[in-house]
Amino acid sequence: AAQFRFVQLIGGGYRNVMVVGDDDQSIYGWRGADIRNILDFERAFSGARIVRLEENYRSTPNILALANAVIAENTERRGKTLRATRPAGETVTLVEALDERDEADFIADTITARMSRSDLSRRDCAVLYRTNAQSRAIEDAFRRRNIPYRLVGAVRFYDRREIRDIMAYLKLVANPADDEAFRRAVNVPKRGLGDATITLLVERAQREGVPLLTIASRTDVVAELRPAARTALADFVSLVQRLQTAAVDSAVDELLRDLAASIKYADHLRAEGPEGQERIENVRELIAGAAEVVADEGGEVGLTPLDHFLQSSTLVAGIDKLDPNADAVTCMTMHNAKGLEFPVVFVSGLEDGLFPLARAAEDPSQLEEERRLFYVGITRAETKLYLTCAEQRRRNGEMMFSMPSRFLKQVTISLAERQKTARAKSEGRGGFASIGGGQSGRDADDGWGRSSYNGSGGGGGGAKRSGGPYGSAAYGAGNSSFGKNAGAFSAPARRDRPIEPEDESQDAPMFAVGAKVRHAKFGSGTIAELTGSGRDLKVRIDFEDEEIGRKTLVLAQAKLERGWE
């Protein structure tokens, strides 16, 4: 507003002010930008001539047709229709994946396949997302396939400060002799342990040839510290020791939630201001990644999957910085993509609550800005555009059903072809089949909306229905604190429809002490004990293979089958 007024005062009397702008790409309202400066320009500069620049030299007609249909839903705009100067090209593709890992795998495999059958290079491809936290699954998929990638405007996921903080605790839990992890974790959050205290501990540890955690546990050493430091250090040591005990029978994601709640990490991050919320989302995504490890391990808990999780993240963090000139896929948020262009673009995470963000749902002005951001993402593509969404996403380690973005209502069959990943076909619910319907415009409501997602569904890998869309208050996106019962990293609240007795499968496995079961990885065994409840229900099984012995598994991830006599 101040800049606009400044220009008005300087040039208003001379009638020689020229402004170039695109109201459909006004995406920085959160940073103080005001779209009214464009929409009300003639009020401040009467008699101004408006010239619409509608010829587009970047994208194909297929891409622009979708962009025009999407942005036409906004009311705060002057109105224009982009016209392509290029001939028709590939059809826009809307892809339904099972979850965020499946979505990321599709993106990585599609890039590899397109490169194998054309002269496409990696630098010709871009993956766009709404929030930086979404990069975790995409980065993991690229690393598994050795696909070089470059993050624009962000630090690589496992190099982010909050991730390194939490990982330091896990490393210390898994390896009490890790002095580097001790140094980082001991003052996260700040405990009032100054440099003098840490130096004393380091000197004693080096003199006696023992780890820092061992020295910090010694009463004779701690007695030399001032009272406040003694208390703080004792609390830290007690926490690490408790987590070490818990790690034996905890899933990795469960251990992370416990850790985050114990150190009140959400409160610590929120105190940093607006940036803290993004850091909280990154930690939530770390928990989601840990839950994937538990699933990959067949539900096994304890130190083995913890070690596997730490090994994979250590390898990730150790990757050298990419050569700026290297042939690499570009990954970035849609805000960072403004002004850029790529032959092939993937716009990912198109689910309500994620894109658009949940906080925009009740604010028409914010919702229109989110739609403009989608328009920006679409128009980054020159030749081929992929739109991807997932039926379910992990939220704080638990798989939750998603709803497709309301913006996809305009992505009609005439504007984009539909695809499902193999996993979405075999394991999904089929609830996304109605995306976009068969019509266009504001009246295209048939076959769309919440009704498709409130049925009993099927498959979905054990995902739960929520009381709201992804990212809403039902997902703990508010200002709650950390913790298992009411935390920023706790499991989302949900309302599940109870299964009626007559609907239950008579062949469903019955889990009770003494029951015979079969596990895909460990084979046959007998249930020795059941502990916990809900998503934290664990089962201890004595497996027939003596080398495997007794294992503790998270029941929801174990995929046990009834073992027939």
CORDA-V74611 format. One record per residue. N is the residue number from 1. SS is DSSP state (alpha for helix, beta for strand, coil for the rest). D_FIRST is the distance of its C-alpha to the first C-alpha in Angstrom with 1 decimal. Layout:
N:SS:D_FIRST / N:SS:D_FIRST
//
This chain:
1:coil:0.0 / 2:alpha:3.8 / 3:alpha:5.5 / 4:alpha:5.1 / 5:alpha:6.2 / 6:alpha:8.5 / 7:alpha:10.1 / 8:alpha:10.5 / 9:alpha:12.3 / 10:alpha:14.4 / 11:alpha:15.4 / 12:coil:15.2 / 13:coil:18.6 / 14:coil:20.3 / 15:coil:19.5 / 16:coil:19.7 / 17:coil:16.4 / 18:coil:17.2 / 19:coil:15.0 / 20:coil:16.7 / 21:coil:15.4 / 22:coil:17.1 / 23:alpha:15.6 / 24:alpha:18.7 / 25:alpha:17.8 / 26:coil:14.3 / 27:coil:15.7 / 28:coil:13.2 / 29:alpha:11.7 / 30:alpha:13.6 / 31:alpha:11.9 / 32:coil:8.3 / 33:coil:7.9 / 34:coil:7.1 / 35:coil:10.1 / 36:alpha:9.4 / 37:alpha:7.7 / 38:alpha:11.3 / 39:alpha:13.3 / 40:coil:12.2 / 41:alpha:12.2 / 42:alpha:15.4 / 43:alpha:14.3 / 44:alpha:12.2 / 45:coil:14.9 / 46:coil:18.1 / 47:coil:21.0 / 48:coil:19.2 / 49:coil:21.6 / 50:coil:21.0 / 51:coil:23.2 / 52:coil:23.7 / 53:coil:25.0 / 54:coil:27.2 / 55:beta:30.0 / 56:beta:29.9 / 57:coil:32.1 / 58:coil:31.8 / 59:coil:33.0 / 60:coil:36.1 / 61:alpha:36.2 / 62:alpha:37.1 / 63:alpha:33.8 / 64:alpha:31.7 / 65:alpha:33.5 / 66:alpha:32.5 / 67:alpha:28.8 / 68:alpha:28.7 / 69:alpha:30.5 / 70:alpha:28.2 / 71:alpha:24.8 / 72:coil:26.3 / 73:coil:26.2 / 74:coil:22.5 / 75:coil:21.4 / 76:coil:17.7 / 77:coil:18.4 / 78:coil:19.5 / 79:coil:22.8 / 80:coil:24.8 / 81:coil:28.0 / 82:coil:28.6 / 83:beta:32.1 / 84:beta:34.0 / 85:coil:35.9 / 86:coil:38.0 / 87:coil:41.1 / 88:coil:41.2 / 89:coil:41.5 / 90:coil:42.0 / 91:coil:41.2 / 92:beta:38.3 / 93:beta:40.0 / 94:beta:39.1 / 95:beta:41.0 / 96:beta:41.9 / 97:beta:43.0 / 98:coil:44.8 / 99:coil:42.5 / 100:alpha:40.1 / 101:alpha:43.0 / 102:alpha:44.4 / 103:alpha:41.0 / 104:alpha:40.8 / 105:alpha:44.4 / 106:alpha:43.9 / 107:alpha:41.0 / 108:alpha:43.2 / 109:alpha:46.3 / 110:alpha:44.6 / 111:alpha:43.3 / 112:alpha:46.8 / 113:alpha:48.5 / 114:alpha:46.3 / 115:alpha:46.9 / 116:alpha:50.6 / 117:coil:50.9 / 118:coil:48.7 / 119:coil:47.4 / 120:coil:44.1 / 121:coil:43.0 / 122:alpha:41.1 / 123:alpha:38.2 / 124:alpha:37.9 / 125:beta:37.0 / 126:beta:33.8 / 127:beta:33.5 / 128:beta:30.1 / 129:beta:29.4 / 130:coil:26.7 / 131:coil:27.3 / 132:alpha:29.0 / 133:alpha:31.8 / 134:alpha:33.1 / 135:alpha:34.2 / 136:alpha:37.2 / 137:alpha:39.4 / 138:alpha:38.5 / 139:alpha:39.2 / 140:alpha:42.5 / 141:alpha:43.6 / 142:alpha:43.0 / 143:alpha:44.9 / 144:alpha:47.8 / 145:coil:48.1 / 146:coil:47.4 / 147:coil:44.5 / 148:coil:42.3 / 149:beta:38.6 / 150:beta:35.5 / 151:beta:32.5 / 152:coil:29.1 / 153:coil:26.5 / 154:coil:28.9 / 155:coil:32.2 / 156:coil:35.3 / 157:alpha:35.9 / 158:alpha:39.0 / 159:alpha:37.6 / 160:coil:34.6 / 161:alpha:35.1 / 162:alpha:35.4 / 163:alpha:38.0 / 164:alpha:40.0 / 165:alpha:40.0 / 166:alpha:41.5 / 167:alpha:43.8 / 168:alpha:45.2 / 169:alpha:46.5 / 170:alpha:48.1 / 171:alpha:49.8 / 172:alpha:51.2 / 173:alpha:52.5 / 174:alpha:54.2 / 175:coil:55.4 / 176:coil:55.9 / 177:coil:56.8 / 178:coil:53.4 / 179:alpha:52.5 / 180:alpha:49.2 / 181:alpha:48.0 / 182:alpha:49.2 / 183:alpha:47.2 / 184:alpha:44.0 / 185:alpha:44.6 / 186:coil:46.0 / 187:coil:42.7 / 188:coil:40.5 / 189:coil:39.1 / 190:coil:39.9 / 191:coil:43.3 / 192:coil:43.8 / 193:coil:46.1 / 194:coil:45.6 / 195:alpha:46.8 / 196:alpha:50.1 / 197:alpha:50.9 / 198:alpha:50.1 / 199:alpha:52.1 / 200:alpha:55.1 / 201:alpha:55.1 / 202:alpha:54.8 / 203:alpha:57.7 / 204:alpha:59.9 / 205:alpha:59.2 / 206:alpha:60.0 / 207:alpha:63.1 / 208:alpha:64.5 / 209:coil:63.3 / 210:coil:61.6 / 211:coil:58.1 / 212:alpha:55.5 / 213:alpha:55.4 / 214:alpha:59.2 / 215:alpha:58.8 / 216:alpha:56.0 / 217:coil:58.5 / 218:coil:61.3 / 219:alpha:61.9 / 220:alpha:63.5 / 221:alpha:60.4 / 222:alpha:57.9 / 223:coil:60.1 / 224:coil:59.1 / 225:coil:55.4 / 226:coil:53.9 / 227:alpha:53.8 / 228:alpha:50.1 / 229:alpha:50.4 / 230:alpha:53.6 / 231:alpha:52.0 / 232:alpha:48.9 / 233:alpha:51.1 / 234:alpha:53.6 / 235:alpha:50.8 / 236:alpha:49.6 / 237:alpha:53.1 / 238:alpha:53.9 / 239:alpha:50.9 / 240:alpha:51.8 / 241:alpha:55.4 / 242:alpha:54.5 / 243:alpha:52.3 / 244:alpha:55.3 / 245:alpha:57.5 / 246:alpha:55.1 / 247:alpha:54.5 / 248:coil:58.2 / 249:coil:57.6 / 250:coil:53.9 / 251:coil:51.9 / 252:alpha:49.3 / 253:alpha:46.3 / 254:alpha:48.0 / 255:alpha:48.5 / 256:alpha:44.8 / 257:alpha:43.7 / 258:alpha:46.2 / 259:alpha:45.0 / 260:alpha:41.3 / 261:alpha:42.2 / 262:alpha:44.6 / 263:coil:42.2 / 264:coil:39.3 / 265:alpha:37.3 / 266:alpha:34.5 / 267:alpha:33.9 / 268:alpha:34.0 / 269:alpha:31.3 / 270:alpha:29.0 / 271:coil:29.1 / 272:coil:27.2 / 273:coil:24.0 / 274:alpha:22.2 / 275:alpha:24.2 / 276:alpha:27.4 / 277:alpha:27.2 / 278:alpha:27.4 / 279:alpha:30.3 / 280:alpha:31.9 / 281:alpha:31.7 / 282:alpha:33.4 / 283:alpha:36.2 / 284:alpha:36.7 / 285:alpha:37.1 / 286:alpha:39.6 / 287:alpha:41.5 / 288:alpha:41.5 / 289:alpha:42.9 / 290:alpha:45.6 / 291:alpha:46.5 / 292:alpha:47.0 / 293:alpha:49.5 / 294:alpha:51.4 / 295:alpha:51.6 / 296:alpha:52.8 / 297:coil:55.4 / 298:coil:56.8 / 299:coil:55.5 / 300:beta:57.2 / 301:coil:56.0 / 302:coil:56.9 / 303:alpha:56.8 / 304:alpha:57.6 / 305:alpha:54.3 / 306:alpha:52.4 / 307:alpha:54.0 / 308:alpha:53.1 / 309:alpha:49.5 / 310:alpha:49.4 / 311:alpha:51.2 / 312:alpha:48.9 / 313:alpha:45.7 / 314:alpha:47.4 / 315:alpha:48.2 / 316:alpha:44.6 / 317:alpha:43.2 / 318:coil:45.8 / 319:coil:44.8 / 320:coil:44.0 / 321:coil:40.7 / 322:coil:40.4 / 323:coil:41.0 / 324:coil:37.7 / 325:coil:39.7 / 326:coil:41.5 / 327:coil:41.7 / 328:coil:39.7 / 329:beta:37.8 / 330:beta:34.0 / 331:beta:32.6 / 332:beta:28.9 / 333:beta:26.2 / 334:alpha:24.5 / 335:alpha:21.2 / 336:alpha:23.2 / 337:alpha:24.8 / 338:coil:21.9 / 339:coil:23.1 / 340:coil:26.7 / 341:coil:29.7 / 342:beta:33.2 / 343:beta:36.4 / 344:beta:36.8 / 345:beta:34.1 / 346:beta:34.7 / 347:beta:32.0 / 348:coil:33.5 / 349:coil:33.2 / 350:coil:32.5 / 351:beta:33.2 / 352:coil:31.5 / 353:beta:30.0 / 354:beta:29.7 / 355:coil:27.8 / 356:coil:26.0 / 357:beta:25.7 / 358:alpha:27.3 / 359:alpha:24.2 / 360:alpha:22.7 / 361:coil:25.8 / 362:coil:25.0 / 363:coil:21.3 / 364:alpha:21.0 / 365:alpha:17.3 / 366:alpha:18.3 / 367:alpha:21.5 / 368:alpha:19.9 / 369:alpha:17.9 / 370:alpha:21.2 / 371:alpha:22.9 / 372:alpha:20.5 / 373:alpha:21.4 / 374:alpha:25.0 / 375:alpha:24.5 / 376:alpha:23.3 / 377:alpha:26.5 / 378:alpha:28.8 / 379:coil:27.7 / 380:coil:28.4 / 381:beta:32.1 / 382:beta:34.1 / 383:beta:37.5 / 384:beta:38.0 / 385:beta:35.7 / 386:beta:37.0 / 387:beta:35.3 / 388:beta:36.9 / 389:beta:37.1 / 390:beta:39.6 / 391:coil:41.7 / 392:beta:41.5 / 393:beta:39.8 / 394:beta:40.8 / 395:beta:38.8 / 396:coil:40.0 / 397:coil:43.2 / 398:beta:44.0 / 399:beta:43.9 / 400:beta:41.9 / 401:beta:41.7 / 402:coil:38.5 / 403:coil:37.1 / 404:beta:35.8 / 405:coil:32.1 / 406:alpha:31.3 / 407:alpha:29.7 / 408:alpha:33.3 / 409:alpha:34.2 / 410:alpha:33.2 / 411:coil:35.3 / 412:coil:38.4 / 413:coil:41.8 / 414:coil:41.3 / 415:coil:38.2 / 416:beta:39.5 / 417:beta:42.8 / 418:beta:43.5 / 419:beta:45.1 / 420:beta:46.2 / 421:coil:47.2 / 422:alpha:50.8 / 423:alpha:50.0 / 424:alpha:47.9 / 425:alpha:50.9 / 426:alpha:53.4 / 427:alpha:51.7 / 428:coil:48.8 / 429:coil:48.7 / 430:coil:48.0 / 431:coil:45.2 / 432:coil:42.6 / 433:coil:44.8 / 434:coil:42.9 / 435:coil:39.5 / 436:coil:37.9 / 437:coil:41.0 / 438:coil:42.4 / 439:coil:39.9 / 440:coil:36.4 / 441:coil:33.6 / 442:coil:32.7 / 443:coil:36.4 / 444:coil:37.6 / 445:coil:38.4 / 446:coil:42.1 / 447:coil:43.2 / 448:coil:39.7 / 449:coil:38.3 / 450:alpha:39.5 / 451:alpha:43.0 / 452:alpha:43.7 / 453:alpha:42.9 / 454:coil:44.7 / 455:coil:48.2 / 456:coil:50.7 / 457:coil:49.9 / 458:coil:52.1 / 459:coil:52.1 / 460:alpha:48.8 / 461:alpha:50.4 / 462:alpha:50.3 / 463:coil:46.6 / 464:beta:45.8 / 465:coil:43.9 / 466:coil:41.0 / 467:coil:39.7 / 468:coil:36.4 / 469:coil:34.8 / 470:coil:34.4 / 471:coil:31.8 / 472:coil:31.8 / 473:alpha:33.0 / 474:alpha:36.5 / 475:alpha:36.0 / 476:coil:35.1 / 477:coil:31.4 / 478:coil:30.5 / 479:coil:30.7 / 480:coil:34.5 / 481:coil:36.4 / 482:coil:38.7 / 483:coil:42.2 / 484:coil:44.7 / 485:coil:44.4 / 486:coil:40.8 / 487:coil:38.9 / 488:coil:35.8 / 489:coil:38.5 / 490:coil:41.0 / 491:coil:42.1 / 492:coil:40.0 / 493:coil:41.2 / 494:coil:43.0 / 495:coil:45.1 / 496:coil:48.1 / 497:coil:50.5 / 498:coil:53.9 / 499:coil:56.5 / 500:coil:59.3 / 501:alpha:62.8 / 502:alpha:64.0 / 503:alpha:61.1 / 504:coil:61.9 / 505:coil:63.6 / 506:coil:67.2 / 507:coil:67.0 / 508:coil:63.9 / 509:coil:64.7 / 510:coil:65.7 / 511:coil:64.8 / 512:coil:67.2 / 513:coil:69.2 / 514:coil:72.1 / 515:coil:70.5 / 516:beta:71.0 / 517:beta:67.8 / 518:beta:66.9 / 519:beta:63.9 / 520:coil:62.9 / 521:coil:62.9 / 522:coil:65.4 / 523:beta:67.9 / 524:beta:69.9 / 525:beta:70.1 / 526:beta:70.6 / 527:beta:68.0 / 528:beta:68.9 / 529:beta:66.1 / 530:beta:62.9 / 531:beta:60.2 / 532:coil:56.8 / 533:coil:55.3 / 534:alpha:52.7 / 535:alpha:50.8 / 536:alpha:52.3 / 537:coil:55.9 / 538:beta:58.0 / 539:beta:61.5 / 540:beta:64.0 / 541:beta:66.4 / 542:beta:69.7 / 543:beta:69.9 / 544:coil:73.2 / 545:coil:72.5 / 546:coil:73.6 / 547:coil:71.3 / 548:coil:68.3 / 549:coil:69.7 / 550:beta:67.5 / 551:beta:63.8 / 552:beta:61.0 / 553:beta:58.6 / 554:beta:55.5 / 555:alpha:57.0 / 556:alpha:53.9 / 557:alpha:53.7 / 558:alpha:57.5 / 559:coil:58.3 / 560:coil:61.8 / 561:beta:64.5 / 562:beta:67.6 / 563:coil:70.5 / 564:coil:73.5 / 565:coil:76.9
//
